[in-house]
Amino acid sequence: MPHGPLNLLTDVQGLSVGHATDRALGSGVTVIVFDEPATASGTVLGGAPGGRDVTLLDPAMTVQQVDAFVLSGGSAFGLDAAGGVQSGLRAAGRGFAVGSVRVPIVPQAILMDLLNGGDKDWGLHAPYRDLGYEAYANATKGAFPLGTVGAGTGATTANFKGGIGSASAISSSGHTIAALLAVNAMGSVTVGDGPHFWAAPFEEGQEFGGLGQPSRVTAEDRAMRIKGLRLTATTIGAVVTDCALSKAELHRLSIAAHDGLARAVLPAHLPFDGDTMFAASTGKRESNGVADLMELCHLATLVTARAIARGVFEAVALPYADAQPAWRDQWVR
């Protein structure tokens, strides 16, 4: 399956991606900024989610379009990040018109990274509003880094350091679709104790090592591996396409993206995960109808699974004595 030139979310025309990273804090923010308001929806399937303006993404709700998506560490403290992004958008004259006022629409999802060893003694006010504005200011249309950056800075999984991952694909009718994930799963992204990724069947080239699938998967490999009492969970992200889709169609696309999450993380959608997937359309290319939607749902599953594996593959360990090791620490020599 072909992918875009960067194999990143920015292969989709009409958006930018920015990170703000604080390794001393062990956390950060990632923002997806749309050039123009983008039709959007989303789905929450984790049992312990945290978010802002997520309910308005329901197809039954009035607002159809968003100005940006925010992914943040910090658990509930991280919800301040959307305010920083709103500040940048407001200064740019962006937002939903309410009389003479414009209100930037910025849905946000958070992940729990408060127990990863970073310095969380920030005083009276958490730093996430400033990190949100910094991520907005850093947004670029070109290549952006993966791994231990932005909202993936403090992310972990059951056995290896998590991080930011992204991947893209091009449909048979020429539409681009891509995913960006902050991988902080309660479960495991790899098969048993080996180097292979659960997402290996969907890998393009060697985007997460090219190791392929293990020769066999045993019952022990399939046994549950989770963080246990280190409840630093939740995988959050977005799939975006340039195909003009309705809010209801994008809701369906977000569900398909969760299918990709479940193919890349075992187990997924647990009671202490807050797994949330946004979906948006920049509308730069016309849809050919239901056939396009079905293929894009299929591709949403694939790019989400690939992005999750890339997030772990590209991550590096944080510089703390008890930091979780990265996949690269064990399997890259």
C-alpha positions in Angstrom: 0.0 0.0 0.0 1.7 3.3 -1.0 2.1 6.1 1.5 2.8 9.8 1.2 6.3 11.3 0.7 6.9 11.8 4.5 4.9 8.9 5.8 3.5 11.4 8.4 0.3 13.2 9.2 1.6 16.2 7.3 1.2 14.2 4.0 -2.5 15.3 4.3 -2.9 18.7 2.6 -4.3 21.5 4.8 -2.7 21.0 8.3 0.4 21.4 10.4 1.8 19.5 13.4 3.7 21.0 16.3 5.3 19.6 19.5 6.3 21.1 22.8 8.7 18.9 24.8 9.9 19.2 28.4 12.1 16.3 29.3 12.8 17.6 32.8 9.0 17.5 33.4 8.8 14.2 31.5 5.8 15.4 29.5 4.7 17.5 26.6 2.0 18.6 24.1 1.3 17.9 20.4 -1.1 19.9 18.3 -2.7 19.4 14.9 -3.6 22.7 13.4 -5.9 22.9 10.4 -5.4 25.7 7.9 -9.2 26.1 7.7 -11.9 24.7 9.9 -12.0 20.9 9.4 -15.1 18.7 9.7 -14.4 16.4 12.7 -15.7 13.6 15.0 -14.3 11.1 17.4 -14.8 8.1 19.6 -13.8 7.2 23.2 -13.4 3.5 23.9 -11.1 3.5 26.9 -12.6 3.1 30.4 -10.8 6.1 32.0 -10.7 8.9 29.4 -9.9 12.6 29.9 -10.7 15.3 27.4 -12.0 18.7 26.5 -14.8 19.5 24.0 -14.9 15.8 23.1 -18.7 15.6 23.4 -19.2 18.2 20.6 -17.6 15.7 18.2 -20.7 13.5 18.5 -22.5 13.6 15.1 -25.7 14.7 16.9 -24.1 17.9 18.2 -24.3 21.3 16.4 -20.7 22.3 15.8 -19.4 20.5 12.6 -15.8 21.7 12.4 -12.7 22.2 14.5 -9.7 24.5 14.3 -7.2 22.1 16.0 -6.8 18.9 17.9 -4.6 18.7 21.0 -2.9 15.7 22.5 -1.3 16.2 25.9 0.4 14.5 28.8 -0.3 15.6 32.3 -3.5 13.8 33.0 -6.3 16.3 34.0 -3.6 19.0 34.6 -2.8 18.7 30.9 -6.3 20.0 29.9 -4.9 23.5 30.2 -3.0 22.9 27.0 -6.0 23.6 24.8 -6.3 27.0 26.3 -2.8 27.8 25.0 -3.7 26.6 21.6 -6.9 28.7 21.7 -4.8 31.7 22.5 -2.7 31.3 19.4 -5.8 30.7 17.2 -7.7 33.6 18.7 -4.7 35.9 18.0 -4.8 34.7 14.4 -8.6 35.5 14.1 -9.7 31.9 14.1 -12.7 30.4 15.7 -16.4 29.6 15.5 -18.4 32.8 15.0 -20.8 33.6 17.8 -22.1 37.1 17.0 -19.1 39.4 17.0 -17.0 36.9 18.9 -14.9 34.0 17.6 -14.3 30.9 19.7 -11.6 28.5 18.5 -12.8 24.9 18.6 -10.0 22.8 20.0 -11.0 19.3 21.2 -8.3 17.7 23.4 -7.4 14.2 24.7 -5.0 13.6 27.6 -2.8 10.7 28.7 -1.6 9.8 32.2 2.2 10.3 32.6 2.4 11.7 36.1 4.3 8.7 37.5 7.1 8.4 35.0 9.9 10.0 37.1 9.9 13.5 35.8 9.8 16.6 38.0 6.1 17.3 38.5 6.6 19.8 41.3 5.5 22.8 39.1 4.2 25.0 41.8 0.7 26.7 41.8 0.0 26.4 38.1 0.7 23.5 35.8 2.8 24.4 32.7 0.5 22.9 30.1 -1.1 26.1 28.9 2.3 27.5 27.9 3.3 24.1 26.4 0.1 24.2 24.4 0.9 27.6 23.0 4.5 26.6 22.3 3.3 23.5 20.4 1.0 25.7 18.4 3.8 28.1 17.6 6.0 25.2 16.5 3.4 23.8 14.1 4.9 22.9 10.7 3.7 21.5 7.4 6.8 19.5 6.8 8.5 16.6 8.6 8.2 16.4 12.4 10.0 14.2 14.9 8.6 11.0 16.3 9.2 9.1 19.5 10.0 10.9 22.8 8.6 14.3 21.8 5.4 16.3 22.5 2.6 14.3 24.0 4.7 11.2 23.8 7.5 12.6 25.9 6.5 10.7 29.1 4.5 8.0 27.4 5.1 4.3 28.3 3.7 0.9 27.5 3.6 -2.4 29.5 7.3 -3.1 28.7 8.9 -0.4 26.5 9.0 3.4 26.3 6.1 4.8 24.3 6.0 7.9 22.2 4.6 9.8 19.2 4.0 7.7 16.0 2.6 8.6 12.6 2.0 6.9 9.3 0.1 7.7 6.0 -1.5 5.8 3.1 -2.9 6.7 -0.3 -6.2 5.2 -1.4 -6.8 3.6 -4.8 -8.7 6.8 -5.8 -5.8 9.1 -4.7 -7.0 10.2 -1.3 -4.4 10.6 1.5 -5.2 9.4 5.0 -2.8 9.5 7.9 -2.7 8.9 11.7 -0.8 10.5 14.6 -0.8 8.7 17.9 0.6 9.3 21.4 1.3 5.7 22.5 0.9 5.3 26.3 -0.9 2.0 26.4 -1.7 -0.1 29.5 -0.9 -3.1 27.3 2.0 -4.2 25.1 2.8 -3.2 21.6 5.2 -6.2 21.1 4.7 -9.9 21.0 5.8 -11.6 24.2 9.3 -10.8 25.3 10.6 -10.6 21.7 11.3 -7.6 19.4 8.3 -8.2 17.0 5.4 -5.8 16.9 1.8 -6.9 17.0 1.4 -4.5 14.0 4.0 -6.3 11.9 1.5 -7.6 9.3 0.7 -4.0 8.3 4.3 -2.6 8.2 5.3 -0.7 5.1 9.0 -1.3 4.3 11.1 -1.0 7.4 9.2 1.8 9.1 9.5 0.0 12.5 12.4 -2.2 11.9 11.3 -4.6 9.2 11.5 -7.6 11.4 8.3 -9.1 10.2 6.3 -11.5 12.3 7.7 -14.1 14.7 7.9 -17.7 13.4 5.2 -18.7 15.9 3.2 -17.0 18.6 2.8 -19.1 21.7 0.2 -19.1 24.5 2.8 -17.4 26.7 3.3 -14.7 24.0 -0.5 -14.0 24.1 -0.6 -13.8 27.9 -1.7 -10.4 29.3 1.1 -8.0 29.9 0.0 -4.7 31.5 1.5 -2.0 33.6 -0.2 -3.3 36.7 -0.5 -0.7 39.4 1.5 1.9 37.4 -1.7 3.4 36.1 0.1 5.6 33.5 -2.2 4.6 30.7 -4.1 5.8 27.6 -3.4 5.9 23.9 -4.7 9.0 22.1 -4.6 10.2 18.5 -6.2 11.2 15.3 -6.8 10.1 11.8 -7.1 12.7 9.1 -7.9 12.6 5.4 -8.2 15.0 2.5 -11.3 13.3 1.3 -14.5 15.4 1.9 -16.4 13.4 4.5 -19.4 14.3 6.7 -19.3 14.4 10.5 -21.2 11.1 10.6 -18.8 9.4 8.2 -15.8 10.7 10.2 -17.4 9.2 13.3 -17.3 5.8 11.5 -13.7 6.5 10.5 -12.7 7.1 14.1 -14.2 3.7 15.1 -12.1 2.1 12.3 -9.0 3.8 13.8 -9.8 2.1 17.1 -9.7 -1.2 15.2 -6.1 -0.4 14.3 -5.3 0.4 18.0 -6.7 -3.0 18.9 -4.4 -4.7 16.3 -1.3 -2.9 17.6 -1.8 -3.1 21.4 -2.7 -6.2 23.4 -4.8 -5.8 25.4 -6.5 -2.5 24.4 -9.4 -0.4 25.7 -8.9 -1.5 29.2 -10.8 0.0 32.3 -7.7 2.2 33.1 -7.0 3.2 29.5 -8.6 6.3 28.1 -8.2 5.4 24.5 -9.5 8.2 22.3 -9.4 8.6 18.6 -10.3 11.8 16.7 -11.1 11.9 13.0 -11.1 14.9 10.6 -11.3 15.8 7.0 -9.6 18.8 5.4 -12.0 18.4 2.4 -9.4 19.1 -0.2 -10.6 16.3 -2.5 -14.1 15.3 -3.3 -15.4 11.9 -2.2 -16.6 9.3 -4.7 -19.2 8.0 -2.3 -19.5 5.0 -0.1 -16.7 3.0 -1.8 -14.2 5.7 -0.8 -15.5 5.7 2.8 -15.2 1.9 3.1 -11.6 2.0 1.8 -10.7 4.9 4.0 -12.0 3.0 7.0 -9.8 0.1 6.1 -6.8 2.4 5.7 -7.6 4.1 9.0 -7.2 0.7 10.7 -3.8 0.2 9.0 -2.3 3.7 9.5 -3.3 3.7 13.2 -1.6 0.3 13.8 1.5 1.3 11.9 1.7 4.7 13.8 1.5 3.0 17.1 4.4 0.6 16.3 6.4 3.6 15.0 5.8 5.5 18.2 7.5 2.7 20.2 10.1 2.0 17.6 11.3 5.6 17.5 11.2 6.3 21.2 14.2 6.8 23.4 14.4 6.4 27.2 14.0 9.5 29.4 17.2 10.5 31.4 16.0 9.3 34.8 17.5 6.5 36.9 14.3 4.5 36.9 13.1 5.4 33.5 11.4 2.7 31.4 13.8 1.3 28.7 13.2 1.9 25.1 12.7 -0.8 22.5 15.9 0.5 20.9 17.8 -0.1 24.1 17.2 -3.9 23.9 16.9 -4.6 20.2 19.1 -2.1 18.3 22.8 -2.9 18.4 
